[in-house]
Amino acid sequence: MSRPRINWGILGTGMIARKFARGVALSKSGIPKAVASRDWDKCKDFVGQLQDWSGVNHSFDDTDSFGSYEELIRNPLVDAVYIGLPNHLHREWTIAALRAGKHVLCEKPLALNAPEAEELFAVAREENRILIEAFMYRALPQTKAILESVQGGVIGDLRLMRLNFTFNREASPDDVRYQAENGGGSLMDVGCYCIDFARSLAGTEPVEMSALFHQHEFGVDDYAAGTLAFPNDILLTFTCGMTVTSDQTAHIAGSEGRIEIPRFWFGEEGFTIVKPDGKTVETKGKRKASQPVYALEADAFADVVGGAENWNPPENTIGNMRVLDELRAR
Ligand SMILES: NC(=O)c1ccc[n+]([C@@H]2O[C@H](COP(=O)([O-])OP(=O)(O)OC[C@H]3O[C@@H](n4cnc5c(N)ncnc54)[C@H](OP(=O)(O)O)[C@@H]3O)[C@@H](O)[C@H]2O)c1
């Protein structure tokens, strides 16, 4: 397996696009080739600020700015497109980029529902391009180590998972997270991580599920709590929220121990295995400061383009969307 160099084109100049652009510049394989915004001046400013940023491996000096997404995806120098746009635009721009012959890394959740996700992977197959939903925590060495530990029986038989992903940020009707028609709400924004991780840990799809949603005055769920039951006697409880003090902990309990993770999606603190006598046997998996999350993600994407096993295969994304659909339909 060889890791190709990837010329990245980044759609959008929002919060996560900035983080990903920096990640590309710090990655081993990625070149920040182009950025596009709906507004060319905004795009120039964005790239200018990145040029001033110290700490890059690959500079932004040669990064092109585009005043439309269409122009960027038509650029023959771009190998892969990163879609850092609001959820309701993922489908349109993923299809456009794939049809233009680009590989695509699209932010989570990949689509507004499972049929849309299926459609996007069908286009990727037709175009023979890689399409990955950017659940970046899946690209962390920590996540792989936890999955291997659980599957290897380090905590005996997996029984209970308690996964939480909440943050607290000022609510605004201008924020797409608060726009129901655009795929907003806490389940879609961060609850999706809990569902994704739980399904991977259980190694199968849930057979029963339920959720309670608190409705914000802007018309979306701003926090929620839910349960999933898996056919192999494993249960999940999860919480998610956008107006709640930050809690991103995971507790994974089995018949012979448990695993505690302070921030399961970021990998800064690693994870701890606690045995039944209460003794901590190991803390491992910490991400090094030299391994920024989004740089790891960009390199992991390049690996898949180069032929490595996909760390977020289509069937996982589609399965996750099906659970999100079912929970929201209740
Ligand atoms: N993986 C992660 O760690 C992570 C973290 C946060 C968010 N996300 C995901 O990333 C995506 C973007 O989230 P974000 O927090 O970066 O959002 P954001 O800060 O609001 O940025 C979204 C960008 O999309 C563009 N855009 C195009 N049409 C838009 C519209 N109608 N309304 C608002 N923006 C529009 C804008 O860029 P231009 O004006 O320049 O075109 C805007 O800056 C979402 O899918 C979210 O779920 C992922």
The ligand as an SDF file (V2000), in Angstrom:
LIG
                    3D

 48 52  0  0  0  0  0  0  0  0999 V2000
  -15.6840   16.6060   12.0320 N   0  0  0  0  0  0  0  0  0  0  0  0
  -15.7960   17.5630   12.9290 C   0  0  0  0  0  0  0  0  0  0  0  0
  -15.0200   17.6630   13.8670 O   0  0  0  0  0  0  0  0  0  0  0  0
  -16.8880   18.5850   12.7660 C   0  0  0  0  0  0  0  0  0  0  0  0
  -16.9720   19.6520   13.6600 C   0  0  0  0  0  0  0  0  0  0  0  0
  -17.9280   20.6340   13.4280 C   0  0  0  0  0  0  0  0  0  0  0  0
  -18.7790   20.5460   12.3520 C   0  0  0  0  0  0  0  0  0  0  0  0
  -18.7130   19.4710   11.5120 N   0  0  0  0  0  0  0  0  0  0  0  0
  -19.5920   19.3720   10.3340 C   0  0  0  0  0  0  0  0  0  0  0  0
  -19.0580   20.2590    9.3560 O   0  0  0  0  0  0  0  0  0  0  0  0
  -20.0950   20.8740    8.6080 C   0  0  0  0  0  0  0  0  0  0  0  0
  -19.9670   22.3980    8.7060 C   0  0  0  0  0  0  0  0  0  0  0  0
  -20.0050   22.7810   10.0570 O   0  0  0  0  0  0  0  0  0  0  0  0
  -19.3410   24.1530   10.5670 P   0  0  0  0  0  0  0  0  0  0  0  0
  -19.4820   24.1600   12.0350 O   0  0  0  0  0  0  0  0  0  0  0  0
  -17.9810   24.3350    9.9950 O   0  0  0  0  0  0  0  0  0  0  0  0
  -20.3420   25.2180    9.9310 O   0  0  0  0  0  0  0  0  0  0  0  0
  -20.1070   26.7560    9.6670 P   0  0  0  0  0  0  0  0  0  0  0  0
  -19.0390   27.2960   10.5480 O   0  0  0  0  0  0  0  0  0  0  0  0
  -21.4460   27.3810    9.6850 O   0  0  0  0  0  0  0  0  0  0  0  0
  -19.5430   26.7950    8.1780 O   0  0  0  0  0  0  0  0  0  0  0  0
  -20.2570   26.3070    7.0950 C   0  0  0  0  0  0  0  0  0  0  0  0
  -19.7280   26.9860    5.8180 C   0  0  0  0  0  0  0  0  0  0  0  0
  -20.5120   26.5200    4.7180 O   0  0  0  0  0  0  0  0  0  0  0  0
  -20.7030   27.5700    3.7710 C   0  0  0  0  0  0  0  0  0  0  0  0
  -22.1520   27.6840    3.4800 N   0  0  0  0  0  0  0  0  0  0  0  0
  -22.7230   27.4800    2.2740 C   0  0  0  0  0  0  0  0  0  0  0  0
  -24.0360   27.6380    2.3210 N   0  0  0  0  0  0  0  0  0  0  0  0
  -24.3410   27.9560    3.5950 C   0  0  0  0  0  0  0  0  0  0  0  0
  -25.5620   28.2600    4.2630 C   0  0  0  0  0  0  0  0  0  0  0  0
  -26.7380   28.2330    3.6280 N   0  0  0  0  0  0  0  0  0  0  0  0
  -25.5090   28.5650    5.5650 N   0  0  0  0  0  0  0  0  0  0  0  0
  -24.3430   28.5780    6.2250 C   0  0  0  0  0  0  0  0  0  0  0  0
  -23.1420   28.2960    5.6460 N   0  0  0  0  0  0  0  0  0  0  0  0
  -23.1350   27.9970    4.3370 C   0  0  0  0  0  0  0  0  0  0  0  0
  -20.1230   28.8350    4.3670 C   0  0  0  0  0  0  0  0  0  0  0  0
  -18.8990   29.0650    3.7150 O   0  0  0  0  0  0  0  0  0  0  0  0
  -18.7930   30.1220    2.5000 P   0  0  0  0  0  0  0  0  0  0  0  0
  -19.7190   31.2560    2.8670 O   0  0  0  0  0  0  0  0  0  0  0  0
  -17.3790   30.4970    2.5400 O   0  0  0  0  0  0  0  0  0  0  0  0
  -19.1970   29.4580    1.2530 O   0  0  0  0  0  0  0  0  0  0  0  0
  -19.8740   28.5110    5.8300 C   0  0  0  0  0  0  0  0  0  0  0  0
  -18.7360   29.1380    6.3210 O   0  0  0  0  0  0  0  0  0  0  0  0
  -21.3990   20.2980    9.1600 C   0  0  0  0  0  0  0  0  0  0  0  0
  -21.7930   19.2140    8.3710 O   0  0  0  0  0  0  0  0  0  0  0  0
  -21.0110   19.7900   10.5550 C   0  0  0  0  0  0  0  0  0  0  0  0
  -21.8140   18.7040   10.9850 O   0  0  0  0  0  0  0  0  0  0  0  0
  -17.7660   18.5140   11.7060 C   0  0  0  0  0  0  0  0  0  0  0  0
  1  2  1  0
  2  3  2  0
  2  4  1  0
  4  5  1  0
  4 48  2  0
  5  6  2  0
  6  7  1  0
  7  8  2  0
  8  9  1  0
  8 48  1  0
  9 10  1  0
  9 46  1  0
 10 11  1  0
 11 12  1  0
 11 44  1  0
 12 13  1  0
 13 14  1  0
 14 15  2  0
 14 16  1  0
 14 17  1  0
 17 18  1  0
 18 19  2  0
 18 20  1  0
 18 21  1  0
 21 22  1  0
 22 23  1  0
 23 24  1  0
 23 42  1  0
 24 25  1  0
 25 26  1  0
 25 36  1  0
 26 27  1  0
 26 35  1  0
 27 28  2  0
 28 29  1  0
 29 30  1  0
 29 35  2  0
 30 31  1  0
 30 32  2  0
 32 33  1  0
 33 34  2  0
 34 35  1  0
 36 37  1  0
 36 42  1  0
 37 38  1  0
 38 39  2  0
 38 40  1  0
 38 41  1  0
 42 43  1  0
 44 45  1  0
 44 46  1  0
 46 47  1  0
M  CHG  2   8   1  16  -1
M  END
$$$$
